[in-house]
Amino acid sequence: MFCPKCGNQLPDGSAFCGKCGARLGATGAPKASGGGAAVRAQAQRKVAASKAPSARSAASPAGAPASATKVPPLAMAAAVLAAAAVVLSLLPWLEVDAAVSAVSGYAGGFASLLGAGEGSFSFDESYAVWALPSFAGAFGDYASLYGALGGEGAGAASALVGGAAWGCLLLWLAGAVLLVLGAVRIAKSGRKGALVAGGIVMAACAAVLCGLSALLDGIASATAFPLVCLAASIAAAVCALAAKKG
């Protein structure tokens, strides 16, 4: 039999509960079989409810969450694409024409003979985004030499190329930082704002680079890497927008 007050299990015929002291009646027997079954069911529910918290605590370590947060597949894909875009942004984005690169090796000597002063006239075969200012510097030296020989518009062209190169560099720095930060955030907490912003900024960087290569038609042209980086950045932003929080 069970105590109707606290649910403690007692020997049949008990007059008092040994746990709470409740009086069970003269004989301690249930009045009816139906009533006794109800009392036993209620007592079993109380016992099960008292044991439930301890069972849950034994199943999981102290302080651990009940269920680990899973990263949605689209969020993970967005993080991977953002990392790929950052790697692609480190590769050469601008390729100098082979003839221009060869002639640049003799430009310093010619400049010295003409009395224009020997500068850093050196075009590499390819430039990554972070090396664009050095490209702009070499272009400025050529523009100065061109102006010294009587050419017109050299100063404006040099300023335009320099501004485009530095603008592309600053956009690239901002986009790379946002993509890295966004990849970490979306993988940990599902926050997607930084990654989406990084994709947009990197797209703007690629647009500036393509404009710069069009401006330098015949001297340099864009490689395939900025377009692939652009595609990876946009894909990362789209996956981030479509991903749901885990």
C-alpha positions as CSV (number, residue, x, y, z in Angstrom):
1,M,0.0,0.0,0.0
2,F,1.0,3.7,-0.4
3,C,0.5,6.7,1.7
4,P,-2.2,8.9,0.1
5,K,-0.4,12.0,1.4
6,C,3.3,11.5,0.5
7,G,3.3,8.4,-1.7
8,N,5.6,6.5,0.6
9,Q,5.3,2.7,0.2
10,L,4.0,1.0,3.4
11,P,3.3,-2.5,4.5
12,D,-0.3,-3.5,4.0
13,G,-2.5,-2.8,7.2
14,S,-0.4,0.1,8.4
15,A,-2.3,2.6,10.5
16,F,0.2,5.5,10.2
17,C,2.7,6.5,7.6
18,G,6.3,6.1,8.8
19,K,7.5,9.0,6.7
20,C,5.0,11.8,7.1
21,G,3.0,10.5,10.1
22,A,-0.4,10.7,8.3
23,R,-3.2,8.6,9.8
24,L,-4.3,5.9,7.4
25,G,-7.4,4.8,9.2
26,A,-8.3,2.1,11.7
27,T,-7.3,-0.8,9.5
28,G,-5.0,1.0,7.0
29,A,-6.8,-0.8,4.1
30,P,-8.1,1.1,1.2
31,K,-11.9,1.6,1.1
32,A,-12.3,0.2,-2.3
33,S,-10.1,-1.4,-4.9
34,G,-10.8,1.4,-7.4
35,G,-9.8,4.0,-4.8
36,G,-6.6,2.0,-3.9
37,A,-5.6,1.9,-7.6
38,A,-6.0,5.6,-7.9
39,V,-3.9,6.2,-4.8
40,R,-1.2,4.0,-6.1
41,A,-1.2,5.7,-9.5
42,Q,-0.9,9.1,-8.0
43,A,1.9,8.0,-5.7
44,Q,3.8,6.5,-8.6
45,R,3.5,9.7,-10.6
46,K,4.9,11.7,-7.6
47,V,7.8,9.3,-7.3
48,A,8.5,9.5,-11.1
49,A,8.4,13.3,-11.0
50,S,10.8,13.5,-8.2
51,K,13.3,11.2,-10.0
52,A,13.1,13.0,-13.4
53,P,15.5,15.9,-12.7
54,S,18.2,13.5,-11.4
55,A,17.8,11.3,-14.5
56,R,18.3,14.4,-16.7
57,S,21.3,15.6,-14.8
58,A,22.9,12.1,-15.0
59,A,22.4,12.0,-18.7
60,S,24.3,15.3,-19.4
61,P,27.3,16.8,-17.7
62,A,26.9,19.7,-15.4
63,G,26.7,23.0,-17.2
64,A,26.4,21.4,-20.7
65,P,23.4,22.4,-22.9
66,A,20.6,19.9,-23.3
67,S,21.3,19.6,-27.1
68,A,24.3,20.9,-29.1
69,T,23.5,23.6,-31.6
70,K,24.0,22.3,-35.1
71,V,25.3,24.5,-37.9
72,P,22.9,24.5,-40.9
73,P,24.4,23.2,-44.1
74,L,23.9,26.5,-46.0
75,A,25.7,28.4,-43.2
76,M,28.6,26.0,-43.3
77,A,28.7,26.4,-47.1
78,A,28.7,30.2,-46.7
79,A,31.7,30.0,-44.4
80,V,33.6,27.7,-46.8
81,L,32.9,30.0,-49.7
82,A,34.0,33.1,-47.8
83,A,37.3,31.4,-46.9
84,A,37.8,30.5,-50.6
85,A,37.1,34.1,-51.6
86,V,39.7,35.4,-49.2
87,V,42.3,32.9,-50.6
88,L,41.4,33.9,-54.2
89,S,41.8,37.6,-53.2
90,L,45.5,36.9,-52.3
91,L,46.3,35.7,-55.9
92,P,47.4,38.0,-58.8
93,W,44.5,40.1,-60.0
94,L,46.3,42.3,-62.6
95,E,48.5,41.0,-65.4
96,V,50.9,43.3,-67.2
97,D,51.4,42.9,-70.9
98,A,54.6,41.0,-71.6
99,A,56.0,43.7,-73.9
100,V,55.4,46.4,-71.4
101,S,57.0,44.3,-68.7
102,A,60.1,43.8,-70.9
103,V,60.4,47.4,-71.9
104,S,60.1,48.5,-68.2
105,G,63.5,47.0,-67.6
106,Y,65.2,49.7,-69.8
107,A,63.0,52.6,-68.8
108,G,65.3,53.7,-66.0
109,G,68.3,53.9,-68.3
110,F,66.4,55.9,-70.9
111,A,65.1,58.2,-68.2
112,S,68.7,58.9,-66.9
113,L,69.9,59.6,-70.4
114,L,67.1,62.1,-71.0
115,G,67.9,63.8,-67.8
116,A,64.5,63.0,-66.3
117,G,66.0,61.1,-63.3
118,E,66.0,57.4,-62.8
119,G,62.8,56.3,-61.0
120,S,61.3,52.9,-60.1
121,F,60.1,52.1,-63.6
122,S,59.3,48.5,-63.0
123,F,56.1,46.7,-64.0
124,D,55.9,43.1,-62.6
125,E,54.2,40.4,-64.7
126,S,51.3,40.3,-62.2
127,Y,50.0,42.2,-59.2
128,A,47.9,41.1,-56.3
129,V,45.4,43.6,-54.9
130,W,47.7,44.5,-52.0
131,A,50.5,45.3,-54.5
132,L,48.5,47.7,-56.7
133,P,50.0,50.8,-55.1
134,S,53.4,49.8,-56.3
135,F,51.9,49.3,-59.8
136,A,50.4,52.8,-59.5
137,G,53.8,54.2,-58.5
138,A,55.5,52.6,-61.5
139,F,52.7,54.0,-63.7
140,G,53.2,57.5,-62.2
141,D,56.9,57.3,-63.1
142,Y,56.1,56.6,-66.7
143,A,53.5,59.4,-66.7
144,S,56.1,61.8,-65.3
145,L,58.6,60.8,-68.0
146,Y,55.8,61.2,-70.6
147,G,55.0,64.6,-69.3
148,A,58.7,65.6,-69.3
149,L,58.8,64.7,-73.0
150,G,55.9,67.0,-73.8
151,G,53.0,64.7,-73.3
152,E,49.7,66.1,-72.2
153,G,47.4,64.7,-69.5
154,A,50.1,62.7,-67.8
155,G,49.4,64.1,-64.3
156,A,45.6,63.5,-64.5
157,A,46.2,59.9,-65.7
158,S,48.6,59.2,-63.0
159,A,46.2,60.6,-60.3
160,L,43.3,58.5,-61.7
161,V,45.3,55.3,-61.7
162,G,46.7,55.9,-58.3
163,G,43.2,56.7,-56.9
164,A,41.8,53.6,-58.4
165,A,44.6,51.4,-57.1
166,W,44.3,52.7,-53.6
167,G,40.5,52.5,-53.6
168,C,40.7,48.9,-54.7
169,L,43.2,48.1,-52.0
170,L,41.0,49.7,-49.3
171,L,37.9,47.9,-50.5
172,W,39.8,44.6,-50.6
173,L,41.1,45.1,-47.0
174,A,37.5,45.8,-45.8
175,G,36.0,42.9,-47.7
176,A,38.6,40.4,-46.5
177,V,38.1,41.4,-42.9
178,L,34.3,41.2,-43.2
179,L,34.5,37.8,-44.9
180,V,36.7,36.3,-42.3
181,L,34.7,37.8,-39.5
182,G,31.4,36.7,-41.1
183,A,32.6,33.1,-41.7
184,V,33.5,32.8,-37.9
185,R,30.2,34.4,-36.8
186,I,27.9,32.4,-39.0
187,A,29.6,29.1,-38.0
188,K,29.4,29.9,-34.3
189,S,26.1,31.9,-33.8
190,G,24.4,32.0,-37.2
191,R,24.9,35.8,-37.6
192,K,25.1,36.6,-41.2
193,G,25.4,40.4,-41.5
194,A,29.2,40.6,-41.7
195,L,29.4,37.9,-44.3
196,V,26.8,39.5,-46.5
197,A,28.5,42.9,-46.2
198,G,31.9,41.2,-47.0
199,G,30.5,39.7,-50.2
200,I,29.1,43.1,-51.3
201,V,32.4,45.0,-50.5
202,M,34.4,42.3,-52.3
203,A,32.2,42.6,-55.4
204,A,32.8,46.4,-55.3
205,C,36.5,45.7,-55.1
206,A,36.4,43.5,-58.2
207,A,34.4,46.1,-60.0
208,V,37.0,48.8,-59.3
209,L,39.8,46.4,-60.5
210,C,38.0,45.7,-63.7
211,G,37.6,49.4,-64.3
212,L,41.3,49.9,-63.6
213,S,42.2,47.2,-66.1
214,A,39.9,48.8,-68.7
215,L,41.6,52.2,-68.0
216,L,45.0,50.6,-68.6
217,D,44.0,48.8,-71.8
218,G,47.2,47.8,-73.6
219,I,49.3,48.0,-70.4
220,A,47.6,45.6,-68.0
221,S,44.4,43.5,-67.9
222,A,42.5,41.6,-65.2
223,T,43.2,38.0,-64.6
224,A,40.6,35.3,-64.0
225,F,41.1,35.4,-60.2
226,P,39.0,38.5,-59.5
227,L,36.0,37.1,-61.3
228,V,36.3,33.8,-59.4
229,C,36.7,35.7,-56.2
230,L,33.6,37.7,-57.1
231,A,31.6,34.6,-57.8
232,A,32.7,33.0,-54.5
233,S,31.9,36.2,-52.5
234,I,28.4,36.5,-54.0
235,A,27.7,32.8,-53.5
236,A,28.8,33.1,-49.9
237,A,26.4,36.0,-49.3
238,V,23.5,34.2,-51.0
239,C,24.1,31.1,-48.9
240,A,24.3,33.2,-45.8
241,L,21.0,34.9,-46.5
242,A,19.3,31.6,-47.2
243,A,20.7,29.9,-44.1
244,K,18.5,29.5,-41.1
245,K,19.8,29.6,-37.5
246,G,20.5,26.2,-36.0
